[in-house]
Amino acid sequence: MSALNPTDPVDAVVLRHITWDLDRATDAEVADRAAEYAALLPSPVATGLRHLAECAQEQHRITGGAR
């Protein structure tokens, strides 16, 4: 697999679950996930995961934490 494809039904479910998990994680959990994703070898999937973590961190910063 070279990347997660949001138009593929299976990949879309994976992305929804990762996004849902990050959206409801505590600030510390999001930071842990961001560190894990930052340590991944360069790849399109790793880049996407890092982007999701960055978005979750920004959402937490704006709203004051998890939903």
All heavy atoms as a GROMACS GRO file, in nm:
protein
  505
    1MET      N    1   0.085  -0.118   0.000
    1MET     CA    2   0.000   0.000   0.000
    1MET      C    3   0.090   0.123   0.000
    1MET      O    4   0.181   0.135   0.080
    1MET     CB    5  -0.089  -0.002   0.124
    1MET     CG    6  -0.169   0.124   0.142
    1MET     SD    7  -0.297   0.119   0.267
    1MET     CE    8  -0.209   0.086   0.415
    2SER      N    9   0.063   0.214  -0.088
    2SER     CA   10   0.144   0.335  -0.096
    2SER      C   11   0.078   0.454  -0.027
    2SER      O   12   0.146   0.548   0.009
    2SER     CB   13   0.174   0.368  -0.241
    2SER     OG   14   0.054   0.392  -0.310
    3ALA      N   15  -0.052   0.450  -0.009
    3ALA     CA   16  -0.122   0.561   0.057
    3ALA      C   17  -0.265   0.519   0.087
    3ALA      O   18  -0.317   0.426   0.027
    3ALA     CB   19  -0.122   0.684  -0.032
    4LEU      N   20  -0.326   0.587   0.183
    4LEU     CA   21  -0.468   0.566   0.210
    4LEU      C   22  -0.547   0.651   0.111
    4LEU      O   23  -0.518   0.769   0.091
    4LEU     CB   24  -0.503   0.605   0.353
    4LEU     CG   25  -0.445   0.514   0.460
    4LEU    CD1   26  -0.469   0.574   0.598
    4LEU    CD2   27  -0.505   0.375   0.452
    5ASN      N   28  -0.645   0.590   0.049
    5ASN     CA   29  -0.726   0.657  -0.052
    5ASN      C   30  -0.865   0.682   0.007
    5ASN      O   31  -0.941   0.587   0.029
    5ASN     CB   32  -0.734   0.568  -0.176
    5ASN     CG   33  -0.823   0.626  -0.283
    5ASN    OD1   34  -0.883   0.731  -0.266
    5ASN    ND2   35  -0.832   0.556  -0.394
    6PRO      N   36  -0.901   0.807   0.033
    6PRO     CA   37  -1.031   0.835   0.094
    6PRO      C   38  -1.151   0.794   0.010
    6PRO      O   39  -1.262   0.785   0.062
    6PRO     CB   40  -1.028   0.985   0.119
    6PRO     CG   41  -0.921   1.039   0.035
    6PRO     CD   42  -0.824   0.927   0.006
    7THR      N   43  -1.131   0.766  -0.119
    7THR     CA   44  -1.244   0.722  -0.202
    7THR      C   45  -1.260   0.570  -0.201
    7THR      O   46  -1.363   0.520  -0.245
    7THR     CB   47  -1.229   0.771  -0.347
    7THR    OG1   48  -1.110   0.717  -0.403
    7THR    CG2   49  -1.226   0.924  -0.353
    8ASP      N   50  -1.161   0.498  -0.150
    8ASP     CA   51  -1.172   0.353  -0.137
    8ASP      C   52  -1.255   0.324  -0.011
    8ASP      O   53  -1.227   0.380   0.095
    8ASP     CB   54  -1.032   0.292  -0.124
    8ASP     CG   55  -1.039   0.143  -0.104
    8ASP    OD1   56  -1.047   0.099   0.014
    8ASP    OD2   57  -1.037   0.069  -0.204
    9PRO      N   58  -1.357   0.239  -0.019
    9PRO     CA   59  -1.444   0.215   0.096
    9PRO      C   60  -1.370   0.167   0.221
    9PRO      O   61  -1.400   0.212   0.332
    9PRO     CB   62  -1.543   0.110   0.047
    9PRO     CG   63  -1.540   0.121  -0.102
    9PRO     CD   64  -1.402   0.167  -0.138
   10VAL      N   65  -1.275   0.078   0.206
   10VAL     CA   66  -1.202   0.026   0.323
   10VAL      C   67  -1.111   0.135   0.381
   10VAL      O   68  -1.110   0.158   0.502
   10VAL     CB   69  -1.120  -0.099   0.286
   10VAL    CG1   70  -1.033  -0.144   0.401
   10VAL    CG2   71  -1.213  -0.212   0.243
   11ASP      N   72  -1.036   0.202   0.295
   11ASP     CA   73  -0.949   0.311   0.342
   11ASP      C   74  -1.031   0.421   0.408
   11ASP      O   75  -0.988   0.480   0.507
   11ASP     CB   76  -0.868   0.369   0.227
   11ASP     CG   77  -0.757   0.276   0.179
   11ASP    OD1   78  -0.740   0.167   0.237
   11ASP    OD2   79  -0.688   0.312   0.083
   12ALA      N   80  -1.148   0.450   0.354
   12ALA     CA   81  -1.232   0.555   0.412
   12ALA      C   82  -1.273   0.520   0.555
   12ALA      O   83  -1.274   0.607   0.643
   12ALA     CB   84  -1.356   0.577   0.325
   13VAL      N   85  -1.301   0.392   0.581
   13VAL     CA   86  -1.336   0.349   0.717
   13VAL      C   87  -1.216   0.365   0.809
   13VAL      O   88  -1.228   0.415   0.921
   13VAL     CB   89  -1.386   0.203   0.717
   13VAL    CG1   90  -1.397   0.149   0.858
   13VAL    CG2   91  -1.520   0.193   0.646
   14VAL      N   92  -1.099   0.325   0.762
   14VAL     CA   93  -0.977   0.340   0.842
   14VAL      C   94  -0.954   0.487   0.876
   14VAL      O   95  -0.928   0.523   0.991
   14VAL     CB   96  -0.855   0.280   0.768
   14VAL    CG1   97  -0.726   0.316   0.838
   14VAL    CG2   98  -0.869   0.130   0.754
   15LEU      N   99  -0.965   0.574   0.777
   15LEU     CA  100  -0.945   0.716   0.801
   15LEU      C  101  -1.049   0.773   0.897
   15LEU      O  102  -1.015   0.855   0.983
   15LEU     CB  103  -0.949   0.793   0.668
   15LEU     CG  104  -0.828   0.773   0.578
   15LEU    CD1  105  -0.857   0.828   0.439
   15LEU    CD2  106  -0.705   0.838   0.638
   16ARG      N  107  -1.174   0.731   0.884
   16ARG     CA  108  -1.279   0.777   0.976
   16ARG      C  109  -1.247   0.736   1.119
   16ARG      O  110  -1.264   0.814   1.212
   16ARG     CB  111  -1.415   0.722   0.936
   16ARG     CG  112  -1.494   0.816   0.848
   16ARG     CD  113  -1.642   0.781   0.841
   16ARG     NE  114  -1.673   0.642   0.820
   16ARG     CZ  115  -1.677   0.580   0.703
   16ARG    NH1  116  -1.650   0.647   0.593
   16ARG    NH2  117  -1.709   0.453   0.694
   17HIS      N  118  -1.202   0.613   1.138
   17HIS     CA  119  -1.172   0.564   1.273
   17HIS      C  120  -1.052   0.637   1.333
   17HIS      O  121  -1.053   0.672   1.450
   17HIS     CB  122  -1.148   0.413   1.272
   17HIS     CG  123  -1.275   0.336   1.268
   17HIS    ND1  124  -1.344   0.300   1.381
   17HIS    CD2  125  -1.348   0.289   1.164
   17HIS    CE1  126  -1.453   0.234   1.348
   17HIS    NE2  127  -1.457   0.227   1.216
   18ILE      N  128  -0.948   0.659   1.253
   18ILE     CA  129  -0.832   0.732   1.303
   18ILE      C  130  -0.872   0.875   1.339
   18ILE      O  131  -0.836   0.926   1.446
   18ILE     CB  132  -0.718   0.733   1.199
   18ILE    CG1  133  -0.661   0.592   1.183
   18ILE    CG2  134  -0.608   0.830   1.239
   18ILE    CD1  135  -0.566   0.576   1.066
   19THR      N  136  -0.948   0.939   1.252
   19THR     CA  137  -0.992   1.076   1.277
   19THR      C  138  -1.081   1.083   1.400
   19THR      O  139  -1.066   1.171   1.486
   19THR     CB  140  -1.065   1.132   1.154
   19THR    OG1  141  -0.977   1.123   1.042
   19THR    CG2  142  -1.106   1.275   1.174
   20TRP      N  143  -1.175   0.989   1.414
   20TRP     CA  144  -1.265   0.984   1.530
   20TRP      C  145  -1.184   0.967   1.656
   20TRP      O  146  -1.207   1.035   1.757
   20TRP     CB  147  -1.363   0.868   1.513
   20TRP     CG  148  -1.465   0.860   1.622
   20TRP    CD1  149  -1.586   0.922   1.625
   20TRP    CD2  150  -1.456   0.786   1.743
   20TRP    NE1  151  -1.654   0.890   1.741
   20TRP    CE2  152  -1.574   0.806   1.815
   20TRP    CE3  153  -1.359   0.702   1.798
   20TRP    CZ2  154  -1.599   0.748   1.939
   20TRP    CZ3  155  -1.384   0.644   1.921
   20TRP    CH2  156  -1.502   0.668   1.990
   21ASP      N  157  -1.086   0.878   1.654
   21ASP     CA  158  -1.002   0.852   1.770
   21ASP      C  159  -0.923   0.977   1.809
   21ASP      O  160  -0.919   1.014   1.926
   21ASP     CB  161  -0.907   0.735   1.740
   21ASP     CG  162  -0.821   0.698   1.858
   21ASP    OD1  163  -0.877   0.674   1.967
   21ASP    OD2  164  -0.698   0.690   1.842
   22LEU      N  165  -0.862   1.043   1.712
   22LEU     CA  166  -0.785   1.164   1.742
   22LEU      C  167  -0.875   1.276   1.790
   22LEU      O  168  -0.837   1.355   1.877
   22LEU     CB  169  -0.708   1.209   1.617
   22LEU     CG  170  -0.585   1.127   1.580
   22LEU    CD1  171  -0.533   1.172   1.443
   22LEU    CD2  172  -0.478   1.138   1.685
   23ASP      N  173  -0.994   1.284   1.737
   23ASP     CA  174  -1.088   1.389   1.774
   23ASP      C  175  -1.130   1.378   1.920
   23ASP      O  176  -1.156   1.478   1.986
   23ASP     CB  177  -1.210   1.382   1.683
   23ASP     CG  178  -1.297   1.505   1.692
   23ASP    OD1  179  -1.242   1.616   1.702
   23ASP    OD2  180  -1.420   1.489   1.688
   24ARG      N  181  -1.136   1.257   1.972
   24ARG     CA  182  -1.181   1.235   2.109
   24ARG      C  183  -1.069   1.210   2.208
   24ARG      O  184  -1.092   1.194   2.327
   24ARG     CB  185  -1.280   1.119   2.112
   24ARG     CG  186  -1.416   1.166   2.059
   24ARG     CD  187  -1.492   1.058   1.988
   24ARG     NE  188  -1.616   1.109   1.932
   24ARG     CZ  189  -1.626   1.175   1.818
   24ARG    NH1  190  -1.520   1.202   1.748
   24ARG    NH2  191  -1.742   1.217   1.773
   25ALA      N  192  -0.946   1.208   2.160
   25ALA     CA  193  -0.830   1.184   2.248
   25ALA      C  194  -0.801   1.307   2.333
   25ALA      O  195  -0.835   1.420   2.296
   25ALA     CB  196  -0.709   1.150   2.162
   26THR      N  197  -0.738   1.282   2.446
   26THR     CA  198  -0.693   1.394   2.529
   26THR      C  199  -0.575   1.462   2.460
   26THR      O  200  -0.515   1.408   2.367
   26THR     CB  201  -0.648   1.345   2.668
   26THR    OG1  202  -0.532   1.262   2.651
   26THR    CG2  203  -0.759   1.268   2.739
   27ASP      N  204  -0.540   1.580   2.510
   27ASP     CA  205  -0.426   1.650   2.453
   27ASP      C  206  -0.299   1.565   2.461
   27ASP      O  207  -0.220   1.561   2.367
   27ASP     CB  208  -0.403   1.784   2.524
   27ASP     CG  209  -0.512   1.885   2.495
   27ASP    OD1  210  -0.586   1.867   2.397
   27ASP    OD2  211  -0.523   1.983   2.571
   28ALA      N  212  -0.280   1.497   2.573
   28ALA     CA  213  -0.161   1.412   2.591
   28ALA      C  214  -0.163   1.295   2.493
   28ALA      O  215  -0.058   1.258   2.438
   28ALA     CB  216  -0.153   1.361   2.734
   29GLU      N  217  -0.280   1.236   2.472
   29GLU     CA  218  -0.289   1.124   2.378
   29GLU      C  219  -0.260   1.171   2.235
   29GLU      O  220  -0.192   1.101   2.159
   29GLU     CB  221  -0.429   1.060   2.385
   29GLU     CG  222  -0.453   0.984   2.512
   29GLU     CD  223  -0.598   0.944   2.531
   29GLU    OE1  224  -0.688   1.012   2.477
   29GLU    OE2  225  -0.622   0.843   2.599
   30VAL      N  226  -0.310   1.288   2.198
   30VAL     CA  227  -0.283   1.342   2.064
   30VAL      C  228  -0.133   1.368   2.051
   30VAL      O  229  -0.074   1.336   1.947
   30VAL     CB  230  -0.364   1.470   2.036
   30VAL    CG1  231  -0.320   1.536   1.907
   30VAL    CG2  232  -0.513   1.437   2.029
   31ALA      N  233  -0.070   1.422   2.153
   31ALA     CA  234   0.074   1.446   2.149
   31ALA      C  235   0.151   1.316   2.134
   31ALA      O  236   0.249   1.309   2.058
   31ALA     CB  237   0.118   1.521   2.274
   32ASP      N  238   0.107   1.212   2.206
   32ASP     CA  239   0.171   1.079   2.193
   32ASP      C  240   0.158   1.026   2.052
   32ASP      O  241   0.254   0.975   1.994
   32ASP     CB  242   0.110   0.979   2.291
   32ASP     CG  243   0.149   1.005   2.435
   32ASP    OD1  244   0.244   1.082   2.459
   32ASP    OD2  245   0.084   0.946   2.524
   33ARG      N  246   0.038   1.036   1.995
   33ARG     CA  247   0.016   0.987   1.858
   33ARG      C  248   0.099   1.067   1.758
   33ARG      O  249   0.157   1.012   1.666
   33ARG     CB  250  -0.131   0.995   1.820
   33ARG     CG  251  -0.220   0.916   1.912
   33ARG     CD  252  -0.276   0.793   1.853
   33ARG     NE  253  -0.351   0.713   1.949
   33ARG     CZ  254  -0.442   0.753   2.034
   33ARG    NH1  255  -0.477   0.878   2.042
   33ARG    NH2  256  -0.502   0.667   2.114
   34ALA      N  257   0.106   1.199   1.778
   34ALA     CA  258   0.186   1.283   1.689
   34ALA      C  259   0.333   1.241   1.694
   34ALA      O  260   0.400   1.234   1.590
   34ALA     CB  261   0.171   1.430   1.727
   35ALA      N  262   0.383   1.209   1.812
   35ALA     CA  263   0.521   1.164   1.825
   35ALA      C  264   0.541   1.028   1.756
   35ALA      O  265   0.644   1.007   1.690
   35ALA     CB  266   0.560   1.155   1.972
   36GLU      N  267   0.444   0.939   1.772
   36GLU     CA  268   0.452   0.808   1.705
   36GLU      C  269   0.454   0.826   1.553
   36GLU      O  270   0.534   0.763   1.484
   36GLU     CB  271   0.333   0.720   1.743
   36GLU     CG  272   0.334   0.670   1.885
   36GLU     CD  273   0.206   0.595   1.920
   36GLU    OE1  274   0.129   0.560   1.829
   36GLU    OE2  275   0.183   0.572   2.041
   37TYR      N  276   0.366   0.911   1.504
   37TYR     CA  277   0.356   0.932   1.359
   37TYR      C  278   0.482   1.001   1.306
   37TYR      O  279   0.526   0.975   1.195
   37TYR     CB  280   0.232   1.012   1.324
   37TYR     CG  281   0.101   0.947   1.362
   37TYR    CD1  282  -0.014   1.023   1.379
   37TYR    CD2  283   0.091   0.810   1.384
   37TYR    CE1  284  -0.135   0.964   1.414
   37TYR    CE2  285  -0.029   0.751   1.419
   37TYR     CZ  286  -0.141   0.828   1.435
   37TYR     OH  287  -0.261   0.770   1.469
   38ALA      N  288   0.540   1.092   1.386
   38ALA     CA  289   0.662   1.161   1.344
   38ALA      C  290   0.779   1.064   1.330
   38ALA      O  291   0.869   1.086   1.249
   38ALA     CB  292   0.697   1.271   1.444
   39ALA      N  293   0.776   0.956   1.407
   39ALA     CA  294   0.885   0.858   1.404
   39ALA      C  295   0.874   0.759   1.288
   39ALA      O  296   0.968   0.684   1.262
   39ALA     CB  297   0.889   0.782   1.536
   40LEU      N  298   0.761   0.759   1.218
   40LEU     CA  299   0.744   0.666   1.106
   40LEU      C  300   0.837   0.704   0.991
   40LEU      O  301   0.868   0.821   0.970
   40LEU     CB  302   0.598   0.669   1.056
   40LEU     CG  303   0.493   0.617   1.152
   40LEU    CD1  304   0.354   0.644   1.094
   40LEU    CD2  305   0.512   0.470   1.179
   41LEU      N  306   0.879   0.602   0.918
   41LEU     CA  307   0.961   0.628   0.800
   41LEU      C  308   0.881   0.708   0.698
   41LEU      O  309   0.758   0.695   0.692
   41LEU     CB  310   1.006   0.496   0.738
   41LEU     CG  311   1.102   0.412   0.822
   41LEU    CD1  312   1.129   0.278   0.753
   41LEU    CD2  313   1.232   0.486   0.846
   42PRO      N  314   0.947   0.790   0.618
   42PRO     CA  315   0.876   0.870   0.520
   42PRO      C  316   0.795   0.784   0.422
   42PRO      O  317   0.846   0.686   0.368
   42PRO     CB  318   0.988   0.943   0.445
   42PRO     CG  319   1.104   0.943   0.539
   42PRO     CD  320   1.091   0.816   0.618
   43SER      N  321   0.670   0.818   0.407
   43SER     CA  322   0.581   0.750   0.312
   43SER      C  323   0.455   0.836   0.300
   43SER      O  324   0.428   0.920   0.387
   43SER     CB  325   0.544   0.610   0.360
   43SER     OG  326   0.452   0.617   0.468
   44PRO      N  327   0.376   0.813   0.197
   44PRO     CA  328   0.250   0.888   0.186
   44PRO      C  329   0.155   0.863   0.304
   44PRO      O  330   0.088   0.955   0.350
   44PRO     CB  331   0.190   0.838   0.055
   44PRO     CG  332   0.307   0.794  -0.026
   44PRO     CD  333   0.403   0.737   0.074
   45VAL      N  334   0.152   0.740   0.353
   45VAL     CA  335   0.065   0.710   0.468
   45VAL      C  336   0.114   0.784   0.592
   45VAL      O  337   0.034   0.845   0.665
   45VAL     CB  338   0.057   0.558   0.494
   45VAL    CG1  339  -0.017   0.528   0.624
   45VAL    CG2  340  -0.011   0.488   0.378
   46ALA      N  341   0.244   0.781   0.617
   46ALA     CA  342   0.299   0.850   0.733
   46ALA      C  343   0.273   1.000   0.724
   46ALA      O  344   0.238   1.064   0.824
   46ALA     CB  345   0.449   0.823   0.744
   47THR      N  346   0.286   1.055   0.605
   47THR     CA  347   0.259   1.198   0.585
   47THR      C  348   0.113   1.228   0.617
   47THR      O  349   0.082   1.328   0.684
   47THR     CB  350   0.292   1.240   0.441
   47THR    OG1  351   0.430   1.217   0.419
   47THR    CG2  352   0.259   1.386   0.415
   48GLY      N  353   0.022   1.142   0.572
   48GLY     CA  354  -0.120   1.161   0.602
   48GLY      C  355  -0.150   1.151   0.750
   48GLY      O  356  -0.228   1.231   0.804
   49LEU      N  357  -0.089   1.055   0.818
   49LEU     CA  358  -0.110   1.040   0.962
   49LEU      C  359  -0.057   1.162   1.037
   49LEU      O  360  -0.122   1.211   1.130
   49LEU     CB  361  -0.043   0.912   1.014
   49LEU     CG  362  -0.107   0.782   0.969
   49LEU    CD1  363  -0.020   0.663   1.011
   49LEU    CD2  364  -0.248   0.768   1.022
   50ARG      N  365   0.060   1.211   0.997
   50ARG     CA  366   0.114   1.331   1.061
   50ARG      C  367   0.021   1.450   1.040
   50ARG      O  368  -0.002   1.529   1.132
   50ARG     CB  369   0.254   1.361   1.007
   50ARG     CG  370   0.360   1.267   1.064
   50ARG     CD  371   0.501   1.314   1.029
   50ARG     NE  372   0.537   1.281   0.893
   50ARG     CZ  373   0.589   1.164   0.855
   50ARG    NH1  374   0.609   1.068   0.942
   50ARG    NH2  375   0.619   1.144   0.728
   51HIS      N  376  -0.036   1.461   0.920
   51HIS     CA  377  -0.129   1.570   0.892
   51HIS      C  378  -0.254   1.558   0.981
   51HIS      O  379  -0.301   1.659   1.036
   51HIS     CB  380  -0.168   1.570   0.745
   51HIS     CG  381  -0.266   1.677   0.710
   51HIS    ND1  382  -0.232   1.810   0.704
   51HIS    CD2  383  -0.398   1.669   0.680
   51HIS    CE1  384  -0.340   1.880   0.674
   51HIS    NE2  385  -0.442   1.797   0.658
   52LEU      N  386  -0.308   1.437   0.995
   52LEU     CA  387  -0.425   1.418   1.082
   52LEU      C  388  -0.393   1.457   1.226
   52LEU      O  389  -0.475   1.520   1.293
   52LEU     CB  390  -0.473   1.272   1.076
   52LEU     CG  391  -0.541   1.229   0.947
   52LEU    CD1  392  -0.569   1.079   0.952
   52LEU    CD2  393  -0.670   1.306   0.924
   53ALA      N  394  -0.275   1.419   1.274
   53ALA     CA  395  -0.236   1.455   1.410
   53ALA      C  396  -0.221   1.606   1.425
   53ALA      O  397  -0.264   1.663   1.527
   53ALA     CB  398  -0.106   1.384   1.449
   54GLU      N  399  -0.163   1.671   1.325
   54GLU     CA  400  -0.150   1.817   1.329
   54GLU      C  401  -0.287   1.884   1.332
   54GLU      O  402  -0.308   1.980   1.407
   54GLU     CB  403  -0.070   1.868   1.210
   54GLU     CG  404   0.077   1.832   1.214
   54GLU     CD  405   0.148   1.859   1.082
   54GLU    OE1  406   0.087   1.918   0.990
   54GLU    OE2  407   0.265   1.819   1.072
   55CYS      N  408  -0.380   1.833   1.253
   55CYS     CA  409  -0.516   1.888   1.252
   55CYS      C  410  -0.582   1.869   1.388
   55CYS      O  411  -0.649   1.959   1.438
   55CYS     CB  412  -0.600   1.823   1.143
   55CYS     SG  413  -0.551   1.869   0.976
   56ALA      N  414  -0.563   1.752   1.449
   56ALA     CA  415  -0.622   1.725   1.580
   56ALA      C  416  -0.561   1.818   1.685
   56ALA      O  417  -0.634   1.870   1.771
   56ALA     CB  418  -0.600   1.580   1.619
   57GLN      N  419  -0.430   1.840   1.678
   57GLN     CA  420  -0.367   1.931   1.774
   57GLN      C  421  -0.421   2.073   1.757
   57GLN      O  422  -0.449   2.141   1.856
   57GLN     CB  423  -0.215   1.930   1.756
   57GLN     CG  424  -0.152   1.801   1.807
   57GLN     CD  425  -0.004   1.793   1.778
   57GLN    OE1  426   0.040   1.828   1.670
   57GLN    NE2  427   0.071   1.746   1.875
   58GLU      N  428  -0.439   2.115   1.634
   58GLU     CA  429  -0.494   2.249   1.609
   58GLU      C  430  -0.638   2.258   1.658
   58GLU      O  431  -0.677   2.358   1.720
   58GLU     CB  432  -0.486   2.281   1.458
   58GLU     CG  433  -0.537   2.418   1.421
   58GLU     CD  434  -0.450   2.532   1.471
   58GLU    OE1  435  -0.340   2.507   1.522
   58GLU    OE2  436  -0.496   2.647   1.459
   59GLN      N  437  -0.717   2.155   1.634
   59GLN     CA  438  -0.856   2.154   1.681
   59GLN      C  439  -0.860   2.161   1.834
   59GLN      O  440  -0.939   2.235   1.891
   59GLN     CB  441  -0.928   2.030   1.630
   59GLN     CG  442  -1.075   2.021   1.667
   59GLN     CD  443  -1.100   1.937   1.791
   59GLN    OE1  444  -1.028   1.842   1.820
   59GLN    NE2  445  -1.201   1.972   1.865
   60HIS      N  446  -0.772   2.088   1.899
   60HIS     CA  447  -0.767   2.091   2.045
   60HIS      C  448  -0.725   2.230   2.094
   60HIS      O  449  -0.778   2.279   2.194
   60HIS     CB  450  -0.668   1.987   2.097
   60HIS     CG  451  -0.726   1.848   2.102
   60HIS    ND1  452  -0.715   1.768   2.213
   60HIS    CD2  453  -0.795   1.775   2.013
   60HIS    CE1  454  -0.775   1.653   2.191
   60HIS    NE2  455  -0.824   1.655   2.068
   61ARG      N  456  -0.631   2.292   2.024
   61ARG     CA  457  -0.585   2.425   2.064
   61ARG      C  458  -0.700   2.525   2.053
   61ARG      O  459  -0.720   2.608   2.142
   61ARG     CB  460  -0.469   2.470   1.975
   61ARG     CG  461  -0.406   2.603   2.018
   61ARG     CD  462  -0.306   2.653   1.918
   61ARG     NE  463  -0.365   2.690   1.789
   61ARG     CZ  464  -0.440   2.797   1.767
   61ARG    NH1  465  -0.467   2.880   1.866
   61ARG    NH2  466  -0.488   2.823   1.648
   62ILE      N  467  -0.777   2.516   1.945
   62ILE     CA  468  -0.886   2.610   1.921
   62ILE      C  469  -1.002   2.588   2.019
   62ILE      O  470  -1.057   2.682   2.074
   62ILE     CB  471  -0.936   2.601   1.776
   62ILE    CG1  472  -0.828   2.654   1.682
   62ILE    CG2  473  -1.066   2.676   1.757
   62ILE    CD1  474  -0.854   2.625   1.536
   63THR      N  475  -1.039   2.462   2.041
   63THR     CA  476  -1.158   2.433   2.122
   63THR      C  477  -1.128   2.406   2.268
   63THR      O  478  -1.221   2.393   2.347
   63THR     CB  479  -1.233   2.310   2.065
   63THR    OG1  480  -1.148   2.196   2.073
   63THR    CG2  481  -1.277   2.333   1.922
   64GLY      N  482  -1.002   2.397   2.303
   64GLY     CA  483  -0.968   2.375   2.442
   64GLY      C  484  -0.968   2.229   2.485
   64GLY      O  485  -0.981   2.200   2.603
   65GLY      N  486  -0.957   2.137   2.392
   65GLY     CA  487  -0.947   1.995   2.428
   65GLY      C  488  -1.035   1.908   2.343
   65GLY      O  489  -1.090   1.950   2.242
   66ALA      N  490  -1.045   1.783   2.388
   66ALA     CA  491  -1.122   1.683   2.312
   66ALA      C  492  -1.270   1.714   2.319
   66ALA      O  493  -1.318   1.786   2.407
   66ALA     CB  494  -1.096   1.544   2.370
   67ARG      N  495  -1.344   1.657   2.225
   67ARG     CA  496  -1.490   1.677   2.224
   67ARG      C  497  -1.555   1.598   2.332
   67ARG      O  498  -1.516   1.496   2.372
   67ARG     CB  499  -1.547   1.633   2.088
   67ARG     CG  500  -1.511   1.727   1.979
   67ARG     CD  501  -1.579   1.685   1.855
   67ARG     NE  502  -1.533   1.771   1.746
   67ARG     CZ  503  -1.588   1.771   1.628
   67ARG    NH1  504  -1.686   1.693   1.600
   67ARG    NH2  505  -1.541   1.850   1.536
   0.00000   0.00000   0.00000
